[in-house]
């Protein structure tokens, strides 16, 4: 069974700017963010997921982006260590939840922003850097999880986390297990992706710009931004079930469906 951790956006707003999506001068609608999150939560329950919740902290509006709270593989949780002080308290809060839930917890020594930049495909962790996660965090993840870690260099500030430009469609891995936006990566990383995933879904700029790649898949059904219409059609053509969930209000903080979803692998 797929198990995920989520955090209700009870305190969601955009009160500072740490990525290009955030515009504090524009009012946000917390009630709309909550309603969209509740829809996503219900979809996961309908898909048979085990959905667990971490309590949101007042004053930390980005805590809804649970994927950034850590990385959990084989029952071990590597905590997040955030680059920006505005999010610093989220790492310990998620770490405390992992401990209470019975996971073995490794406190991160280097900056990493959880599954925002560390994504498991088959037996390999693909790790983003360039804006948030320190390359030393990649080496730390390899040490903690005992897995190969492949570093990918992000170059477009709109796609500041790997999970905004690279999506895991089939967690088991394989040549077509992912989707990605080539222009979000440097030339060397694009070459790596072409070699490792020759049958990947290559996503258009338009679909990436609505955070279409910030989707979540259990290997059968992909929950995605409905605005990413071509991406959804490509997924259906490859045999995936597709469910569109609008998280446009959360997108104003720079996150979407995957950002709101941390997979718990026991």
Phi and psi in degrees as a GROMACS rama.xvg file:
@    title "Ramachandran Plot"
@    xaxis  label "Phi"
@    yaxis  label "Psi"
@TYPE xy
-73.9517  128.537  UNK-2
-118.915  132.013  UNK-3
-134.882  155.89  UNK-4
-113.414  135.445  UNK-5
-134.129  166.584  UNK-6
-139.98  121.722  UNK-7
-62.5242  135.957  UNK-8
-83.1653  53.6566  UNK-9
-65.5469  -25.7229  UNK-10
-114.386  18.9015  UNK-11
-65.1199  131.856  UNK-12
-163.662  175.156  UNK-13
-119.866  99.1986  UNK-14
-112.437  -2.33622  UNK-15
-150.02  174.991  UNK-16
-130.759  110.239  UNK-17
-123.892  6.51251  UNK-18
-153.206  163.237  UNK-19
-65.0124  -17.2632  UNK-20
-76.5843  -24.4818  UNK-21
-84.4021  127.204  UNK-22
-133.194  91.8773  UNK-23
-60.6719  -22.3346  UNK-24
-72.9482  -12.6494  UNK-25
-102.439  128.409  UNK-26
-65.3886  141.977  UNK-27
-107.094  161.833  UNK-28
-116.39  97.9357  UNK-29
-63.4722  -38.1383  UNK-30
-64.203  -38.9106  UNK-31
-66.9909  -41.9873  UNK-32
-58.796  -42.4946  UNK-33
-63.1309  -43.7244  UNK-34
-63.5259  -42.9794  UNK-35
-66.0507  -40.004  UNK-36
-63.3767  -41.7047  UNK-37
-61.5517  -37.2078  UNK-38
-63.341  -44.8667  UNK-39
-61.4678  -44.4507  UNK-40
-58.1782  -44.528  UNK-41
-65.9555  -38.2797  UNK-42
-61.7298  -44.0647  UNK-43
-61.8475  -41.7527  UNK-44
-63.0707  -41.6361  UNK-45
-63.65  -30.5925  UNK-46
-79.1698  -3.31163  UNK-47
89.0895  14.4369  UNK-48
-72.7144  149.589  UNK-49
-85.2365  108.923  UNK-50
-107.221  119.243  UNK-51
-111.653  158.4  UNK-52
-126.062  140.469  UNK-53
-108.083  141.711  UNK-54
-71.1143  132.972  UNK-55
-73.7174  146.959  UNK-56
-97.9759  129.318  UNK-57
-57.8964  138.283  UNK-58
89.1817  -0.149941  UNK-59
-125.927  77.7649  UNK-60
-65.3709  -22.3096  UNK-61
-85.7999  1.77922  UNK-62
-65.6935  -18.1735  UNK-63
-59.2799  -25.9169  UNK-64
-81.9706  72.976  UNK-65
-60.5978  -28.4083  UNK-66
-57.8227  -27.6261  UNK-67
-79.3113  -8.65994  UNK-68
-76.6919  -9.39226  UNK-69
159.713  -175.676  UNK-70
-134.377  129.352  UNK-71
-122.761  117.037  UNK-72
-137.729  130.941  UNK-73
55.2855  37.1143  UNK-74
78.7939  3.44107  UNK-75
-110.037  132.612  UNK-76
-109.752  121.371  UNK-77
-91.9609  117.433  UNK-78
-70.2576  161.172  UNK-79
-86.057  148.237  UNK-80
-130.604  108.31  UNK-81
-80.149  146.637  UNK-82
-73.2187  -36.6741  UNK-83
-99.0611  138.752  UNK-84
-62.4956  -27.2864  UNK-85
-60.0354  -23.2498  UNK-86
-113.607  4.84019  UNK-87
-56.9103  -38.204  UNK-88
-72.341  -13.8372  UNK-89
-67.4101  -36.3724  UNK-90
-56.757  -54.4909  UNK-91
-61.4276  -34.8474  UNK-92
-64.4898  -45.2287  UNK-93
-68.6343  -37.3995  UNK-94
-59.0207  -41.2657  UNK-95
-63.3957  -38.9547  UNK-96
-64.4268  -43.8324  UNK-97
-58.0184  -44.1883  UNK-98
-62.2308  -47.4456  UNK-99
-62.8828  -28.9576  UNK-100
-83.5201  -4.40784  UNK-101
94.6585  10.4206  UNK-102
-81.0517  150.111  UNK-103
-75.329  124.522  UNK-104
-109.469  129.013  UNK-105
-111.497  119.186  UNK-106
-76.3542  122.138  UNK-107
-64.8553  136.525  UNK-108
-91.2264  -27.1542  UNK-109
-119.756  160.199  UNK-110
-62.8622  123.577  UNK-111
-148.517  145.626  UNK-112
-114.813  48.6913  UNK-113
60.58  -145.927  UNK-114
-71.4188  -2.2884  UNK-115
-59.2747  -36.4132  UNK-116
-124.656  -2.02734  UNK-117
-125.387  104.94  UNK-118
-122.014  127.886  UNK-119
-89.9807  126.851  UNK-120
-129.012  112.936  UNK-121
62.7338  -123.772  UNK-122
-99.9362  5.5729  UNK-123
-115.172  138.101  UNK-124
-96.3622  124.463  UNK-125
-97.925  128  UNK-126
-125.477  125.264  UNK-127
-90.2666  149.528  UNK-128
-150.371  170.201  UNK-129
126.005  -33.5825  UNK-130
-128.018  -39.0985  UNK-131
-122.177  -71.785  UNK-132
-71.4242  130.438  UNK-133
-72.1442  138.197  UNK-134
-54.0962  -29.6721  UNK-135
-64.0981  -26.2864  UNK-136
-67.3907  -26.8677  UNK-137
-67.3706  -45.3185  UNK-138
-63.7995  -36.9547  UNK-139
-65.0585  -40.8142  UNK-140
-62.7993  -40.4057  UNK-141
-61.7825  -39.6655  UNK-142
-67.2922  -45.4425  UNK-143
-68.0312  -44.0771  UNK-144
-95.8241  -12.8558  UNK-145
64.1375  34.5639  UNK-146
-121.181  156.214  UNK-147
-64.936  135.426  UNK-148
-120.516  123.803  UNK-149
-106.53  118.969  UNK-150
-84.3749  137.698  UNK-151
-127.988  130.366  UNK-152
-93.2766  118.011  UNK-153
-88.0422  140.476  UNK-154
-127.765  -9.23792  UNK-155
-106.988  117.757  UNK-156
-61.2469  -19.4701  UNK-157
-66.4492  -28.5962  UNK-158
-112.283  69.971  UNK-159
-82.3096  -19.6967  UNK-160
-114.53  149.182  UNK-161
-58.3137  -36.7922  UNK-162
-73.722  1.52022  UNK-163
-94.6275  -11.4266  UNK-164
-128.592  -2.30191  UNK-165
-148.405  125.264  UNK-166
-122.217  137.169  UNK-167
-89.8032  113.618  UNK-168
-93.3964  -38.3282  UNK-169
-125.134  101.898  UNK-170
-58.0865  -22.3396  UNK-171
-71.788  -16.9763  UNK-172
92.893  -177.847  UNK-173
127.634  169.404  UNK-174
-61.6586  -26.7432  UNK-175
-115.5  29.4556  UNK-176
-79.0226  -9.02484  UNK-177
-134.096  169.091  UNK-178
-130.773  150.435  UNK-179
-159.167  164.512  UNK-180
-105.027  109.542  UNK-181
-55.2723  -43.0998  UNK-182
-66.8594  -8.8418  UNK-183
-80.5767  -9.64724  UNK-184
-119.214  155.741  UNK-185
-72.8878  171.685  UNK-186
-61.0491  -41.2154  UNK-187
-64.16  -39.7317  UNK-188
-69.3688  -37.3109  UNK-189
-60.7796  -38.4543  UNK-190
-64.483  -41.9869  UNK-191
-59.4627  -45.7961  UNK-192
-65.6856  -41.3792  UNK-193
-62.9122  -38.9689  UNK-194
-69.8761  -44.6915  UNK-195
-80.7399  -27.6987  UNK-196
-131.726  69.7407  UNK-197
-64.86  -20.3528  UNK-198
-109.477  22.7415  UNK-199
-62.3392  155.817  UNK-200
-80.4174  117.829  UNK-201
-94.1129  120.344  UNK-202
-96.9592  145.832  UNK-203
-75.6407  160.548  UNK-204
-57.8835  -40.2209  UNK-205
-63.4358  -43.4221  UNK-206
-71.4078  -35.2373  UNK-207
-67.2629  -33.659  UNK-208
-70.1469  -12.9005  UNK-209
-105.203  21.4205  UNK-210
56.2693  38.9814  UNK-211
-61.0549  -32.3529  UNK-212
-76.9172  -11.0133  UNK-213
-86.1349  63.1396  UNK-214
-114.552  174.62  UNK-215
-134.802  134.217  UNK-216
-130.332  141.198  UNK-217
-99.2237  11.0286  UNK-218
98.1253  -14.5713  UNK-219
-120.433  -44.9769  UNK-220
-120.724  133.867  UNK-221
-108.245  122.523  UNK-222
-94.683  122.561  UNK-223
-142.378  167.52  UNK-224
-69.7401  125.324  UNK-225
-65.5879  -20.6896  UNK-226
-68.7323  -18.7122  UNK-227
-86.6288  71.3747  UNK-228
-69.0528  -44.1071  UNK-229
-65.5817  -40.7384  UNK-230
-59.4745  -46.0541  UNK-231
-61.0666  -40.2568  UNK-232
-65.1979  -40.3697  UNK-233
-63.8367  -39.4679  UNK-234
-64.0085  -46.1097  UNK-235
-61.3658  -38.6393  UNK-236
-62.5756  -28.5137  UNK-237
-90.2928  3.43633  UNK-238
96.1292  4.88713  UNK-239
-80.0607  142.654  UNK-240
-73.172  148.758  UNK-241
-131.104  138.062  UNK-242
-131.742  119.35  UNK-243
-88.6159  128.508  UNK-244
-130.473  121.776  UNK-245
-79.0913  117.489  UNK-246
-122.118  39.1328  UNK-247
-61.6786  -30.0697  UNK-248
-71.4314  -40.6409  UNK-249
-65.5971  -28.6806  UNK-250
-61.559  -24.5287  UNK-251
-68.1922  -17.0078  UNK-252
-95.0439  -1.03848  UNK-253
95.912  16.6149  UNK-254
-138.117  164.444  UNK-255
-141.926  -139.82  UNK-256
-64.0388  -51.5774  UNK-257
-64.9365  -39.3512  UNK-258
-58.0295  -31.9022  UNK-259
-85.9741  7.58021  UNK-260
-136.087  114.952  UNK-261
-108.344  120.751  UNK-262
-79.4964  136.006  UNK-263
-107.905  104.233  UNK-264
-101.855  110.171  UNK-265
